[in-house]
């Protein structure tokens, strides 16, 4: 039905779930240099998204800051932590809670692979049943979770529909390079 109205599959996401609930670690603290995200972190988060997301995905999800902000889905009560290096966000960890089930999303600078292990380790120390929605282009996260006895419980196709907007008044504009 979606294809009939112009949508087409763009990339895949897998939902990975812990096979058993994790025991919370007392005093589990965020890794060093982590803090809760603030509204002032928005543009730096966008820059991280640009660095860590393939161009083909950015073309569909959002190429500009405004497009990216519009594509962000609020998932109920959500907490977001960020790691900064010289004032720049280099990793993001998002948590949505639904009872005892924790839903996680992660994004990290591709030039900082050590961040992935720290992110996943700290998240698992929160205890509970974990569900991670992992895009197919984040192979590192999938590998880390599968090594910890997670299983793929569902797969999703993210579908998009390109929309051409008519130009009301074509014209020329001067741009400084």
N, C-alpha and C positions, 0 to 999 in steps of 0.2 A: 504494500500500500504506500509506504514512504517513497519508494522508487517511482511509483506512478505519478506522484505529485512533484517530482524533481529532486528528491534527496538522493545522495549516493554515499556509500561507505568511504570514510576518509582514513581512519586509523582504528586500531583495536585497543581495548582495555581489558585486563583480567582482574577479577576479584579474587584475591587470595585470602584465606582464612586460616587461623591457627587451629590445629587439630584438637588441642586441649587449651583450656584457659591458662594464662600465665599468672604466676604468683607475683603480686606487687613486691618490689624491693623497697624496704623501709628507707626513707631519706633519699630516694632516687632523685638526683638533681640533674638539671639539664647539663649537657656538655659545656665546657668552658666557652665563654663569649656568647652565650645564648640569652635571649630575653624575649618577653612577649612583644609581638609586633604592635606598632602604633600606626595611626593614619599617616604620619610623616614618612613611614617606610614604603609607602605605595609605589613611588617612582623607582626606588631601588629594587623593589620586588619585580617590577616590570622589566628592569634591566636584567635581573637574574633569569626571568622567564625567557627573554630574548637569547641569552647565552646558553641556556640549558634545553631549549625546545627546538627541534628541527624546523628549518625555514618552511618546509611544506606544511607543517602543522600550524605554525604561526600565521601563514597565509589564510587559513580557514578560521582559526580561533580569534586572531586579532593581531594586526601588524602595528597599530598605533596604541599609545597609552589608553586613549578613550575606548577603543575597540576591546582591548584586553580587559579593562575594568568592567565593561558591559558584559563580557563573557563569564565573569566570575559568578558562580552560583553559591548563594548562601545555603548552607546545609544545617539549618537549625542552630543549636548552640555550638559554636565553633571557637576553638582557641588556636592561635597561630603564634609560633615562636620563630625567631630569626637569629641567624648567626651573622655577625658583621666583622669585617676586616677593613681597617682604615675607613670606617663609616659606610662602607658598601656592603649590602646584603649578599652573602655568599651561599646561604642555605635557608630553606624554609621548611617547617614541619607544621602541618595542619591536623587538628584533631576534632572530630565530631563524636559526641557521645549519644548513645541511645540505650539507656539502662546500663547494663554491664558490658555492652558491646562498644568497642572503641573503633572508630573508622579513621584511618590515617591517609594522608597524602604528603608526599615529600618532593622537594626540588633542591638540587644542589649544583653548584658551579662544576661544569664538566672537567675543569682543570684541577679540581680538589677531590679526588676519589676517596680520600680518607674520611671525608665528611659523611659518606653514605653509611659506613659501618657505625659511626658514632650516633647518627640519627636513628637508625633501626634499633640499635642496642638500647638507647635511652627510651625510645617509645615502648619497647617490649617490657622494660622495667616498670611500666605503669600498671602492669597486671591486667587481668580480664581477658575476654575473648577479643581477638584482634581481627579486623578486616582491613585490607589494603586494596585500594583501587589503583592499579598500576598500568600506565600506558605502555604499549608495546615498545616504545623507544627508550624506556627506562629499564634495560635488561639487568643492570647492576642490582636494582632493588628486588626484582623478581628472583635473581640468583641468591641474594642474601636471605630472603624469606623462605625459599624452597629448602635451603640448607638447614633452616630452623624448623623443619617439619610442617611448614604451611602447605596448603593444597589449593589448587585453582578450583573454585566452586562455580564460577560463571565467567563467561566472556561476553563482551559487548562490542558492537560496532558503533563508533561515533560517526554519525551521518551529518552531512552538511548540505545546504542548498545555496548555490550562488544566486545572488539577487542583483540584477543590473538596475541601477537607478537612472532614469532619463535625465539628461542635462537640460535644465530649464532655459538657460541662455548661454550658449557657447561663447567663449571669448578668450582673449589672450591676457596673460598677466606677466609682469616682469618679476624675475626671481634672481636674487644675487647668489652667486656660487661661492 
